[in-house]
Each structure stands twice: as structure tokens, then as C-alpha cells.
């Protein structure tokens, strides 16, 4: 009977859990994009270490806000992943478990980007252990750390893409969500997995972003508004419990 534990233990219907998953998905995308794209886009000038250093020192509070937003985004992603595992476990426990493992690794990499996010500030403030470096060298090191942050985030996107592919398959196989959402999410996931080849991925990023929007925005909207079909979910969960008995 463990397959139907989601609803009675929580006191909420599967439809409500689907809506919560959609909310976590939306909040993760918003907080992560604000920290990694908007804030760093304002502060980091990859062609100039000196300008980047000046921006960071002049807007230290903004950097901390972006850092906090990125950390919160990791938390929302973990919640989103846990909810998806529970929701789609009746479809395939094995694939749901694999998807959960993949995104746990991805979230660990995402958390590493948070460490790299704030490390340049410590470098620019010049601890005693960095006293042998010149100001120009410290600025170059800070910019290098921002670049490594970007490379780590690209690595996270690979795991996220694979997770999207797995969950796209689960949605397609489910009877409680539209199959088209699974197809679109799979396409989005394949797009993110192109970051296995970062130079090529960055050159076609516009198309990856379009694929992401077409795959993830409809899913968000469906979950927020419709959730999942509770009766179909319960029927699938009961069937999975019987087959596992």
C-alpha cells in the first residue's frame, strides 16, 4: 500500500501536490535565474577583470542577494524533485528513482556554483593568505572564479536536462497528465544536454532557450492550474501496489 501513501499521509490530494510541484518549479526558475543570470549579468564583464572587480566591490550587497537567491533556488529544486519522485513513482519506480538520483547530483553541482558565486568577493577583499598577489592578479583570479562558476552551472544543466528527459518519459507514460507535456519536456531536456559540448551549446543557446520555454512553461502552467488528475493517479498507484505485492 506504500504506492498510495502520498495522499493520505499528507492530507492533500495528488492534484494539490502537483500544484505545489508547479509552484516549486516556478520559484526555482525565478530565484536561480535572478542569481545566476540577472545579478551576475550586471556585475561580471568577462572582457575586463578590473571592471568586474569594481562592480563587485561597489555592489557587494547585490552580490549577496544574488547568492542568497541562488541558494534558495537549490532548495526549491530539491523540493520540486522530491514531489516529482512521489508523483511519478506509480508510473515507474525504477525510472523515478534514477531521475531522483540524477537531480540530486545536479543539485549538488548547483550548490557548488553558489560557493563559487561568492568566492570572488573573498579574493577581492584580500585575505592575509593572498597578500603576495598584486591587485591586478587578484582581479584576474576573481574573474576566473566567476568563469568557473559559469562552467559549473553548464555542468548542472546537463544533469537537469537528463532529469527532464526522464520525467518527460514518465509524464508521457502516465495516465494523469497530458502526453504532449512529456514530449515537450523531453525536447527541452535534450536541449539542455547539449551543454555536454559547451562551446556549441552557447552558440545555439537561443534555440535551447526556445526549446526550454516550449517544454517547461506549459508544464508549469498545467501544474499550477490543473495539477494532476487525482482519480487517475490513485488508480495508477493502486495498480502499482497490486503488481508489487
Backbone as numpy.savetxt, mean C-alpha at the origin, in Angstrom:
# Nx Ny Nz CAx CAy CAz Cx Cy Cz
-16.57 -24.67 11.61 -17.37 -23.46 11.61 -16.53 -22.19 11.61
-15.18 -22.34 11.59 -14.32 -21.16 11.65 -14.47 -20.28 10.43
-14.94 -20.85 9.32 -15.03 -20.06 8.10 -16.06 -18.96 8.19
-17.05 -19.08 9.09 -18.07 -18.05 9.21 -17.87 -17.21 10.45
-16.64 -17.24 11.01 -16.38 -16.55 12.27 -16.36 -15.03 12.12
-16.16 -14.55 10.92 -16.02 -13.10 10.72 -17.24 -12.34 11.20
-18.43 -12.79 10.81 -19.63 -12.03 11.13 -20.08 -12.12 12.58
-20.28 -13.35 13.15 -20.83 -13.39 14.49 -19.88 -12.86 15.57
-18.57 -13.05 15.41 -17.65 -12.58 16.43 -17.64 -11.06 16.48
-17.63 -10.43 15.33 -17.53 -8.98 15.28 -18.86 -8.30 15.57
-19.96 -9.01 15.33 -21.26 -8.39 15.46 -21.64 -7.55 14.25
-20.77 -7.54 13.23 -21.03 -6.79 12.00 -21.22 -7.78 10.86
-21.96 -7.37 9.86 -22.18 -8.22 8.70 -20.97 -8.17 7.78
-20.80 -9.19 6.92 -19.74 -9.14 5.92 -19.81 -7.87 5.06
-21.04 -7.39 4.78 -21.19 -6.15 4.01 -20.51 -4.99 4.74
-20.69 -4.93 6.05 -20.07 -3.85 6.83 -18.55 -3.98 6.83
-18.06 -5.23 6.95 -16.60 -5.42 6.91 -16.05 -5.02 5.55
-16.80 -5.28 4.49 -16.36 -4.85 3.17 -16.26 -3.33 3.08
-17.22 -2.64 3.67 -17.18 -1.18 3.68 -16.01 -0.66 4.50
-15.73 -1.32 5.61 -14.57 -0.91 6.41 -13.28 -1.13 5.63
-13.22 -2.26 4.88 -12.05 -2.52 4.04 -11.88 -1.42 3.00
-13.00 -1.00 2.39 -12.93 0.08 1.42 -12.46 1.38 2.05
-12.90 1.65 3.28 -12.45 2.85 3.98 -10.96 2.79 4.26
-10.47 1.63 4.71 -9.03 1.48 4.97 -8.23 1.63 3.69
-8.76 1.09 2.59 -8.09 1.23 1.30 -7.97 2.70 0.91
-9.06 3.44 1.09 -9.06 4.86 0.74 -8.11 5.65 1.61
-8.12 5.38 2.91 -7.25 6.10 3.84 -5.78 5.76 3.61
-5.51 4.49 3.28 -4.12 4.10 3.00 -3.59 4.84 1.78
-4.39 4.86 0.73 -3.96 5.55 -0.48 -3.76 7.03 -0.26
-4.64 7.64 0.54 -4.55 9.08 0.78 -3.33 9.44 1.62
-3.13 8.74 2.73 -2.01 9.06 3.63 -0.67 8.73 3.00
-0.62 7.61 2.30 0.64 7.20 1.67 1.01 8.17 0.55
0.03 8.53 -0.28 0.30 9.46 -1.38 0.71 10.83 -0.85
0.08 11.27 0.23 0.44 12.58 0.79 1.89 12.58 1.27
2.28 11.53 1.99 3.63 11.50 2.53 4.70 11.29 1.48
4.49 10.29 0.64 5.55 9.88 -0.29 5.56 10.69 -1.59
4.42 11.22 -2.00 4.35 11.93 -3.28 4.26 13.44 -3.09
3.28 13.89 -2.34 3.04 15.34 -2.23 4.13 16.03 -1.42
4.39 15.53 -0.20 5.37 16.19 0.66 6.77 16.10 0.06
7.20 14.90 -0.29 8.55 14.76 -0.85 8.66 15.48 -2.19
7.57 15.54 -2.93 7.58 16.28 -4.19 7.83 17.76 -3.99
7.42 18.28 -2.84 7.65 19.69 -2.53 9.06 19.95 -2.01
9.64 18.97 -1.37 10.92 19.19 -0.69 12.14 18.72 -1.47
12.02 17.62 -2.18 13.18 16.99 -2.81 13.35 17.47 -4.24
14.53 17.96 -4.55 14.91 18.34 -5.91 16.08 17.44 -6.29
15.80 16.40 -7.07 16.82 15.37 -7.30 18.03 15.89 -8.06
17.92 17.00 -8.72 19.08 17.54 -9.42 19.93 18.47 -8.59
19.51 18.72 -7.35 20.24 19.68 -6.51 20.19 19.26 -5.05
21.32 18.78 -4.54 21.40 18.39 -3.13 21.29 19.61 -2.23
21.86 20.73 -2.65 21.84 21.94 -1.83 20.42 22.47 -1.68
19.67 22.50 -2.78 18.28 22.99 -2.72 17.43 22.06 -1.87
17.62 20.76 -2.03 16.88 19.80 -1.23 17.16 20.00 0.26
18.43 20.16 0.59 18.81 20.36 1.99 18.18 21.63 2.55
18.19 22.70 1.77 17.59 23.97 2.21 16.09 23.82 2.41
15.43 23.09 1.51 13.99 22.87 1.65 13.66 22.08 2.91
14.45 21.04 3.17 14.19 20.19 4.34 14.38 20.98 5.63
15.47 21.75 5.71 15.74 22.50 6.93 14.73 23.62 7.14
14.22 24.18 6.05 13.26 25.28 6.16 11.84 24.78 6.43
11.59 23.50 6.12 10.24 22.95 6.28 10.31 21.64 7.06
11.02 21.66 8.17 11.19 20.45 8.97 9.85 19.91 9.46
8.95 20.79 9.87 7.65 20.34 10.36 6.88 19.61 9.28
6.95 20.12 8.04 6.26 19.45 6.94 6.81 18.05 6.71
8.13 17.91 6.84 8.74 16.59 6.68 8.23 15.62 7.74
8.11 16.10 8.98 7.60 15.25 10.05 6.14 14.88 9.82
5.36 15.82 9.30 3.96 15.51 8.99 3.88 14.44 7.90
4.73 14.57 6.87 4.77 13.57 5.82 5.21 12.22 6.34
6.17 12.22 7.26 6.62 10.97 7.89 5.48 10.31 8.65
4.77 11.11 9.47 3.66 10.57 10.24 2.57 10.02 9.33
2.29 10.74 8.25 1.28 10.29 7.29 1.67 8.95 6.67
2.95 8.80 6.35 3.43 7.55 5.76 3.31 6.38 6.74
3.64 6.63 8.00 3.53 5.59 9.02 2.07 5.17 9.21
1.17 6.15 9.28 -0.25 5.85 9.41 -0.73 5.04 8.21
-0.20 5.36 7.03 -0.57 4.62 5.83 -0.23 3.15 5.93
0.91 2.82 6.55 1.28 1.41 6.75 0.24 0.72 7.62
-0.19 1.40 8.68 -1.20 0.83 9.56 -2.51 0.56 8.85
-2.95 1.51 8.03 -4.19 1.31 7.27 -4.04 0.16 6.28
-2.84 0.02 5.71 -2.65 -1.07 4.75 -2.71 -2.43 5.43
-2.13 -2.52 6.63 -2.21 -3.78 7.38 -3.66 -4.13 7.71
-4.44 -3.12 8.11 -5.86 -3.36 8.41 -6.61 -3.79 7.16
-6.34 -3.11 6.05 -6.96 -3.45 4.77 -6.63 -4.89 4.37
-5.36 -5.26 4.53 -4.93 -6.61 4.17 -5.59 -7.66 5.06
-5.69 -7.38 6.36 -6.31 -8.34 7.27 -7.79 -8.54 6.94
-8.48 -7.47 6.61 -9.89 -7.57 6.25 -10.08 -8.34 4.95
-9.20 -8.11 3.98 -9.29 -8.84 2.72 -9.04 -10.33 2.95
-8.10 -10.64 3.84 -7.83 -12.05 4.13 -9.08 -12.73 4.68
-9.75 -12.07 5.62 -10.95 -12.65 6.21 -12.09 -12.73 5.21
-12.24 -11.69 4.40 -13.35 -11.67 3.45 -13.21 -12.73 2.36
-11.97 -12.98 1.90 -11.79 -13.86 0.75 -11.25 -15.24 1.12
-11.09 -15.48 2.41 -10.67 -16.80 2.86 -11.65 -17.89 2.43
-12.96 -17.65 2.45 -13.88 -18.69 1.97 -13.72 -19.04 0.49
-13.17 -18.13 -0.30 -12.97 -18.40 -1.72 -11.80 -19.37 -1.91
-10.68 -19.07 -1.26 -9.50 -19.94 -1.28 -8.61 -19.56 -0.11
-8.61 -20.41 0.88 -7.80 -20.12 2.07 -6.31 -20.09 1.72
-5.89 -20.97 0.82 -4.48 -21.04 0.44 -4.02 -19.76 -0.25
-4.80 -19.29 -1.21 -4.40 -18.08 -1.94 -4.55 -16.85 -1.04
-5.57 -16.83 -0.21 -5.72 -15.71 0.73 -4.54 -15.64 1.68
-4.07 -16.79 2.13 -2.90 -16.82 3.02 -1.66 -16.34 2.29
-1.50 -16.77 1.03 -0.36 -16.30 0.24 -0.42 -14.79 0.05
-1.60 -14.27 -0.25 -1.76 -12.82 -0.43 -1.41 -12.08 0.85
-1.84 -12.62 2.00 -1.53 -11.99 3.28 -0.03 -11.97 3.53
0.65 -13.08 3.21 2.11 -13.13 3.39 2.81 -12.12 2.49
2.37 -12.05 1.23 2.98 -11.12 0.28 2.86 -9.68 0.77
1.67 -9.30 1.24 1.50 -7.90 1.63 2.16 -7.61 2.98
2.34 -8.62 3.82 3.10 -8.39 5.06 4.54 -8.04 4.73
5.11 -8.74 3.75 6.46 -8.39 3.31 6.45 -7.00 2.69
5.43 -6.72 1.88 5.32 -5.40 1.25 5.20 -4.29 2.28
4.39 -4.51 3.32 4.23 -3.50 4.36 5.52 -3.31 5.16
6.31 -4.38 5.31 7.60 -4.25 5.99 8.53 -3.35 5.18
8.51 -3.52 3.85 9.31 -2.65 2.98 8.76 -1.22 3.04
7.44 -1.10 3.06 6.80 0.22 3.16 7.21 0.91 4.46
7.30 0.14 5.55 7.74 0.70 6.83 9.21 1.14 6.76
10.03 0.38 6.01 11.43 0.77 5.83 11.53 2.12 5.14
10.63 2.39 4.19 10.67 3.70 3.52 10.42 4.83 4.52
9.67 4.54 5.57 9.42 5.56 6.60 10.70 5.91 7.34
11.53 4.89 7.61 12.82 5.13 8.26 13.71 5.96 7.35
13.76 5.58 6.07 14.58 6.32 5.11 14.03 7.72 4.87
12.75 7.89 5.11 12.07 9.18 4.91 12.65 10.25 5.83
12.89 9.87 7.07 13.31 10.86 8.07 14.82 10.87 8.28
15.53 9.85 7.76 16.97 9.77 7.95 17.73 10.97 7.41
17.36 11.54 6.25 18.11 12.71 5.74 18.12 13.89 6.70
17.05 14.05 7.50 17.02 15.16 8.45 18.10 14.99 9.51
18.28 13.75 9.99 19.33 13.49 10.98 20.71 13.76 10.39
20.88 13.43 9.11 22.16 13.69 8.45 22.41 15.19 8.34
21.39 15.93 7.93 21.57 17.37 7.72 21.76 18.13 9.02
21.22 17.60 10.11 21.41 18.25 11.41 22.80 18.00 11.97
23.51 17.03 11.36 24.92 16.82 11.66 25.22 16.34 13.06
25.08 15.03 13.27 25.46 14.45 14.55 26.98 14.42 14.67
27.50 14.17 15.88 28.94 14.17 16.11 29.65 13.11 15.26
28.96 12.00 14.98 29.58 10.95 14.18 29.78 11.35 12.73
29.13 12.44 12.30 29.27 12.91 10.93 30.11 14.18 10.84
30.80 14.48 11.91 31.57 15.73 11.96 32.68 15.82 10.95
33.14 14.67 10.44 34.24 14.69 9.48 33.79 15.05 8.07
32.48 15.09 7.84 31.95 15.39 6.52 31.76 16.89 6.34
31.96 17.35 5.12 31.69 18.75 4.81 30.18 18.95 4.62
29.76 20.20 4.58 28.33 20.49 4.38 27.86 19.94 3.04
28.69 20.07 2.01 28.30 19.57 0.69 28.16 18.05 0.70
29.04 17.37 1.42 28.96 15.92 1.50 27.72 15.47 2.25
27.37 16.19 3.32 26.16 15.87 4.06 24.92 16.08 3.21
24.92 17.14 2.43 23.79 17.39 1.54 23.66 16.28 0.50
24.79 15.84 -0.04 24.78 14.75 -1.02 24.29 13.46 -0.40
24.72 13.19 0.84 24.28 11.98 1.52 22.77 12.02 1.79
22.27 13.18 2.19 20.83 13.32 2.44 20.03 13.05 1.17
20.49 13.61 0.06 19.79 13.39 -1.21 19.84 11.91 -1.62
20.98 11.27 -1.35 21.11 9.84 -1.66 20.11 9.02 -0.85
19.92 9.38 0.41 18.95 8.67 1.24 17.52 8.85 0.71
17.21 10.05 0.21 15.90 10.26 -0.39 15.75 9.37 -1.64
16.83 9.23 -2.41 16.78 8.38 -3.60 16.58 6.92 -3.21
17.25 6.48 -2.14 17.08 5.10 -1.67 15.65 4.90 -1.18
15.09 5.91 -0.55 13.69 5.85 -0.14 12.79 5.57 -1.35
13.04 6.29 -2.44 12.27 6.07 -3.65 12.44 4.68 -4.21
13.67 4.16 -4.17 13.91 2.81 -4.67 13.23 1.76 -3.80
13.24 1.99 -2.48 12.55 1.08 -1.56 11.04 1.10 -1.82
10.51 2.29 -2.09 9.07 2.38 -2.37 8.72 1.68 -3.67
9.61 1.77 -4.65 9.39 1.02 -5.90 9.32 -0.48 -5.61
10.18 -0.95 -4.70 10.17 -2.37 -4.33 8.86 -2.75 -3.65
8.39 -1.88 -2.78 7.09 -2.12 -2.14 5.98 -2.26 -3.19
6.02 -1.45 -4.24 4.98 -1.49 -5.26 4.93 -2.84 -5.97
6.06 -3.53 -6.06 6.09 -4.86 -6.67 5.25 -5.82 -5.84
5.48 -5.82 -4.51 4.71 -6.70 -3.63 3.23 -6.31 -3.64
2.97 -5.01 -3.64 1.59 -4.54 -3.68 0.91 -5.01 -4.96
1.63 -4.94 -6.08 1.08 -5.39 -7.35 0.73 -6.86 -7.33
1.63 -7.68 -6.78 1.38 -9.12 -6.70 0.17 -9.39 -5.83
0.06 -8.63 -4.73 -1.11 -8.76 -3.84 -2.39 -8.42 -4.59
-2.35 -7.38 -5.41 -3.52 -7.00 -6.20 -3.90 -8.11 -7.18
-2.91 -8.73 -7.79 -3.18 -9.82 -8.73 -3.87 -10.98 -8.00
-3.35 -11.35 -6.83 -3.93 -12.45 -6.07 -5.35 -12.13 -5.63
-5.57 -10.92 -5.14 -6.91 -10.56 -4.70 -7.86 -10.34 -5.88
-7.31 -9.91 -7.00 -8.13 -9.82 -8.21 -8.67 -11.18 -8.60
-7.81 -12.19 -8.49 -8.25 -13.56 -8.78 -9.33 -14.00 -7.79
-9.13 -13.68 -6.51 -10.12 -14.07 -5.50 -11.46 -13.38 -5.72
-11.41 -12.10 -6.08 -12.66 -11.38 -6.37 -13.36 -12.01 -7.57
-12.59 -12.34 -8.60 -13.16 -12.95 -9.81 -13.81 -14.29 -9.47
-13.20 -15.05 -8.57 -13.73 -16.37 -8.20 -14.87 -16.28 -7.20
-14.99 -15.15 -6.53 -16.03 -15.02 -5.50 -17.41 -14.92 -6.14
-18.41 -15.12 -5.31 -19.79 -14.97 -5.77 -20.45 -13.77 -5.10
-19.66 -13.01 -4.33 -20.25 -11.92 -3.56 -19.75 -10.54 -3.97
-18.97 -10.47 -5.06 -18.55 -9.20 -5.64 -18.51 -9.35 -7.16
-18.70 -8.26 -7.91 -18.68 -8.35 -9.37 -17.34 -8.82 -9.91
-17.37 -9.71 -10.88 -16.14 -10.26 -11.44 -15.29 -9.19 -12.12
-15.94 -8.17 -12.70 -15.20 -7.13 -13.42 -14.23 -6.42 -12.49
-14.58 -6.29 -11.20 -13.67 -5.65 -10.25 -12.40 -6.47 -10.08
-12.53 -7.79 -10.11 -11.36 -8.65 -10.02 -10.46 -8.51 -11.23
-11.07 -8.43 -12.41 -10.28 -8.27 -13.64 -9.52 -6.95 -13.63
-10.22 -5.88 -13.26 -9.59 -4.56 -13.24 -8.48 -4.49 -12.20
-8.70 -5.10 -11.02 -7.66 -5.08 -9.99 -6.44 -5.89 -10.42
-6.66 -6.97 -11.15 -5.53 -7.76 -11.66 -4.70 -6.95 -12.64
-5.37 -6.22 -13.52 -4.66 -5.37 -14.47 -3.84 -4.31 -13.73
-4.44 -3.72 -12.71 -3.73 -2.74 -11.90 -2.49 -3.37 -11.26
-2.65 -4.58 -10.72 -1.53 -5.26 -10.08 -0.39 -5.56 -11.04
-0.73 -5.99 -12.24 0.30 -6.25 -13.26 1.05 -4.96 -13.56
0.33 -3.85 -13.61 0.98 -2.56 -13.84 2.01 -2.24 -12.77
1.63 -2.41 -11.50 2.58 -2.12 -10.42 3.77 -3.08 -10.44
3.56 -4.30 -10.88 4.65 -5.27 -10.92 5.69 -4.94 -11.98
5.38 -4.02 -12.87 6.37 -3.57 -13.85 7.55 -2.91 -13.15
7.37 -2.51 -11.89 8.48 -1.92 -11.13 9.58 -2.94 -10.82
9.40 -4.18 -11.27 10.53 -5.12 -11.29 11.64 -4.57 -12.17
11.27 -3.70 -13.11 12.22 -3.03 -14.01 12.01 -1.52 -13.86
12.55 -0.93 -12.79 12.24 0.48 -12.44 12.43 1.49 -13.56
13.54 1.46 -14.32 13.67 2.48 -15.38 12.53 2.43 -16.38
12.15 1.21 -16.78 11.04 1.08 -17.73 9.73 1.52 -17.08
9.53 1.12 -15.81 8.29 1.48 -15.11 8.11 2.98 -15.02
9.20 3.70 -14.71 9.11 5.15 -14.60 8.83 5.79 -15.97
9.33 5.15 -17.02 9.11 5.72 -18.35 7.67 5.55 -18.82
6.96 4.55 -18.27 5.57 4.31 -18.65 4.64 4.53 -17.46
5.10 5.33 -16.50 4.33 5.49 -15.26 2.93 6.04 -15.52
2.80 6.89 -16.52 1.48 7.46 -16.83 0.46 6.35 -17.07
0.87 5.32 -17.81 -0.04 4.23 -18.12 -0.28 3.34 -16.90
0.75 3.17 -16.08 0.58 2.41 -14.83 -0.43 3.11 -13.94
-0.32 4.44 -13.86 -1.24 5.22 -13.02 -2.67 5.10 -13.53
-2.84 5.10 -14.85 -4.18 4.95 -15.42 -4.74 3.57 -15.09
-3.91 2.53 -15.24 -4.35 1.17 -14.91 -4.71 1.07 -13.44
-3.92 1.75 -12.60 -4.20 1.73 -11.16 -5.54 2.38 -10.85
-5.78 3.54 -11.46 -7.04 4.25 -11.23 -8.24 3.42 -11.69
-8.10 2.78 -12.86 -9.20 1.98 -13.40 -9.45 0.73 -12.57
-8.40 0.23 -11.90 -8.56 -0.98 -11.12 -8.93 -0.74 -9.67
-8.36 0.30 -9.07 -8.52 0.48 -7.63 -9.66 1.42 -7.26
-9.91 2.46 -8.05 -11.00 3.38 -7.71 -12.38 2.72 -7.76
-12.68 1.94 -8.81 -13.99 1.25 -8.79 -14.13 0.30 -7.60
-13.02 -0.37 -7.24 -13.07 -1.27 -6.09 -13.36 -0.50 -4.80
-12.66 0.63 -4.63 -12.91 1.46 -3.46 -14.36 1.90 -3.38
-14.87 2.40 -4.49 -16.24 2.91 -4.51 -17.25 1.79 -4.25
-17.01 0.63 -4.85 -17.93 -0.49 -4.65 -17.95 -0.91 -3.18
-16.76 -1.03 -2.59 -16.69 -1.46 -1.19 -17.31 -0.42 -0.26
-17.03 0.85 -0.50 -17.57 1.90 0.36 -19.09 1.98 0.28
-19.63 1.78 -0.91 -21.07 1.95 -1.10 -21.83 0.63 -0.90
-21.32 -0.43 -1.52 -22.05 -1.70 -1.53 -21.50 -2.73 -0.54
-20.20 -2.64 -0.23 -19.58 -3.68 0.58 -19.55 -4.98 -0.20
-19.87 -6.10 0.47 -20.00 -7.38 -0.22 -21.41 -7.90 0.03
-21.86 -8.80 -0.82 -23.18 -9.40 -0.66 -23.12 -10.37 0.52
-23.75 -10.00 1.61 -23.65 -10.78 2.85 -24.17 -12.20 2.69
-25.32 -12.36 2.03 -25.91 -13.69 1.89 -25.02 -14.60 1.05
-24.50 -14.06 -0.04 -23.60 -14.86 -0.89 -22.32 -15.20 -0.16
-21.81 -14.22 0.64 -20.58 -14.48 1.40 -20.81 -15.61 2.41
-21.94 -15.56 3.13 -22.23 -16.58 4.14 -22.41 -17.95 3.49
-23.05 -17.97 2.34 -23.23 -19.25 1.64 -21.88 -19.83 1.23
-21.00 -18.96 0.74 -19.65 -19.42 0.33 -18.86 -19.88 1.55
-18.98 -19.13 2.66 -18.25 -19.49 3.88 -18.76 -20.82 4.44
-20.06 -21.04 4.43 -20.63 -22.29 4.92 -20.18 -23.47 4.05
-20.14 -23.24 2.73 -19.69 -24.31 1.82 -18.24 -24.64 2.08
-17.42 -23.61 2.34 -16.00 -23.85 2.63 -15.84 -24.59 3.93
-16.67 -24.28 4.93 -16.59 -24.96 6.23 -16.98 -26.43 6.09
-17.99 -26.72 5.28 -18.43 -28.10 5.08 -17.35 -28.90 4.38
-16.72 -28.30 3.34 -15.68 -29.02 2.59 -14.44 -29.26 3.41
-14.20 -28.37 4.39 -13.01 -28.51 5.24 -13.23 -29.49 6.38
-14.50 -29.81 6.67 -14.83 -30.69 7.80 -14.46 -32.14 7.50
